[in-house]
Amino acid sequence: MNYWEDPGPGCGVLPPRAALRSDAPRLSLNGQWRFRLSPSVGATGFEEVDFDDSDWAWLPVPSSWPMHGHGSPAYTNQKYPFSVDPPYVPDENPTGDHRLVFELPSEWSGSTVLRFDGVDSCARVWLNGVELGVTRGSRLPAEFAVGGVLRPGRNVLAVRVHQWSSGSYLEDQDMWWLPGIFRDVTLIARPVDADVFVHADYVDGAGVLMVESAPGAVVRIPSLDVVVPCGETVTIPGVEPWSAEVPRLYDAVVELPGERVELRIGFRTVEIVDGVLRVNGRRVLFHGVNRHEHDPVFGRAVPAERMREELLVMKRHNINAIRTSHYPPDTRLLELCDELGFWVMDECDYESHGFMLIDWKGNPADDPRFLDASLDRMRRTVERDKNHPSVVMWSLGNEAGVGSNLTAMAEWTRDRDPSRPLHYEGDLSCADVDVYSRMYASHAEVEAIGKRAEKPLEDPALDARRRSMPFVLCEYSHAGGNGPGGLPEYEALFDTYERCQGGFLWEWMEHGILRPDGSYGYGGDFGEELHDGTYVLDGLVFPDLTPQPVLAEVRKVYEPVRLSVAGDVLTITNRYAVLDTSHLSLHWEIADEGEVVARGPLTLPVVPPGRSATVQLPDLPPLQNRERWLTIRAVLTNNTPWAPAGHEIASTQSLLTTPTDAPAPRPGKQPIRQAEDLVLGSGRFDGRTGRLVGLGGWEVAHVPLELWRAPTQHDARTWDASTLDRKARWANAGLDRLQYRTVSVDAAGDELTVVTMVGAAATDARVLTTYTWRTDGGRLTADVEVEPLGEWKVPWARLGVTFGVPAGFHGLTWFGLGPGQAYPDSRSAARIGRYTSTIDDFQIPYLYPQENGARGDVRWAELFGTAGTLRLTGAPHFALTVRRWTTAELAAAEHPADLTPSDRVWITLDALQHGLGSPTSGAPILPPHDLQPRRHRFRFSLG
Ligand code: GAL
């Protein structure tokens, strides 16, 4: 059997141990290596010390080689990109040979290991021509003892990396296939068997410490005056506990023979009590994200600065938890999580999702040939990461079905580290785990689970066991493209049911890959014969870490302090587990029609976690006949390691007054016929169709009714294969190809009444649309009434009207929700105000173009530019999109660069919109955000 197809773990690799910072001499072998890529496995010989590699390419290590022009990235979600015949892989197995010549410093001494922190997917390693062994388990470290082979002076390291191996069957995560030595390579002069296992509990206000290590070793915590032999348990009074909210770490050292290990100890106890997961006695609410390791330029070799930046962006958006989907991350990430404060679910590098497509036949998770490899992966995960206080749960892996190997992994973990609960979502019986977890359960199902009233398992004992567990959503609210909606409703369930301890949004980052033309590629852009297209674009942040609009929604929904106003009283509810509110300050602001008229500070009482308090609001300036809003914000009083003083943590807005209704337009003018046209005030209408063709001096295009939008990624997918997605249903119903038939155009008195029948070919579903135009001499006002006729079998994407105006508008000011977009089911973060933007900045450049950028509840908007000023008002309020391309052009584009400005600006006023939802992954869109065809009336004015 070829070694890369051996289903066992690697060979020649040392037993796993903790990733430790120590003063042991280290030599980083990162840098430029010689590299040769072959399409399949060829002869060796390159490992010889005097092999001539001068005609090989140079490649940085760490790296994912396809990101450097060798081969191509390839994306599949569940499908294995090779025939499913475990443990075998095709002959076409891209193989990268790597060589590095390095000098060992003359002072180097001691027993030495060669450590690889991550190689995808299988590596065979030689030092100075001597084979050290083979490693699999891409996102896991491997150490080789090199004492006998390392030479003073010149050394030659040779590594052969195969893209495919038996390990690939256990690494079928939904992400790019990116082979390479993608994490650090280091020589470390440390004893091969030295390890440290910190047990640091927090019990009854004291730290309870026991450090396992070499006999005779001593642990010191200078700031606590603790000096204790390893192996002994000591109780330390007065210790501050570690939590994601207050990540208190104590610097410690362990003196081992030949090395001094530096630790950062966090005291904390994770327990499940009465069916609730508690840390240090407090119920934890996971406001989490699933985080893959991805960089748009470097692939899986993520620079350390970027990891920190990712975590800072998360902290600034009230995210407090990370599931390391679906493999252990770079260990530096966990160090940062300890330091900055995150609850981490650390997941083993283990997924065999592609077997689902063949009914789980031959699943390696249930194949004894893969038992040792399965255990090896779990051991390497736990041993590497066991000292991180941030890790509060182990996860056996993701979507690997059920099987005896998973049970064995669970048993080993429970035995090795009973201090952390076990998680695995793939086995609904939860037989091996401590936490009930689901992905993409609907709101209704989560509610049932919250009541411990979920559908029972067949086995009553297992059912009772599962029913007594805490519940988390290891994935929820898929963020593919524009969306998801429905977050506040999930949050309300987490607040209502103690058992529902939050979840982890899918997912943190879009995995776009930067291409030479500056655009981001997704599945299918790299010549893959099998791929899953845009499904790899499903993050809360763009690949460059710029937040997508939904991240503002996340921040608002996850706010750890809730503010609400009733009358002249503000209520503050502290949702933190540990922190009181003393780190926050309150500010209020009054704005009349978006213009700030008064502001000031407000005293915030110290509210303990889990409690509420009220504050009397100050006297406000006298009311005007204008729409008045009060905004209150809770901000950080002082700088923190992750955000400056003044950073907003929570906010609320409340309406204080609405102006008395504007009088209906007083008839100023009557429609008059001019040649083929009808003229009403500033408006010119086509005399035959009744459509607006001119306004003031501008040529206008007018679409009397729109029911379609450029489908979002969620519109274009469905979870349930037996139903069509919305995009297809809308296309079948012809919403994207409506036809318009003028029924009547009547100029009578001071009104112009235009009746249009709107419908699509091959269906009787129609909408009778009646416009009644009037003018007071200045504004042109339309009262619009729509009435669905015939049989409608699909919801509408929107109910709107569109105008094309000259391209000479470049910006707009609006009074309504902003500054970001707002859709019916994703609008928590938007606040009523007066905002200004350019038309270009009004767009959200989703990597796959789709409906985007609608501002909600707009009262009025003014477009401006060389063309002049155009004012739009609506009653009731409308949603507004303004674009330099049509909806059809937006829908046809595959990348943002396909969108080129036309000779018009297209304005759509939506009286109603369909929500965004998150149906890509199961949860149905909540009514009333599902826009069912209905009678509706609305009014808007132009002028
Ligand atoms: C889950 C899976 C994730 C990702 C997600 C996308 O089934 O665990 O890795 O594929 O679906 O919706």
Boltz pocket constraint, residues with backbone or C-beta under 6 A from the ligand:
constraints:
  - pocket:
      binder: B
      contacts: [[A, 77], [A, 173], [A, 174], [A, 326], [A, 398], [A, 399], [A, 439], [A, 475], [A, 478], [A, 506], [A, 535], [A, 920], [A, 921]]
      max_distance: 6.0
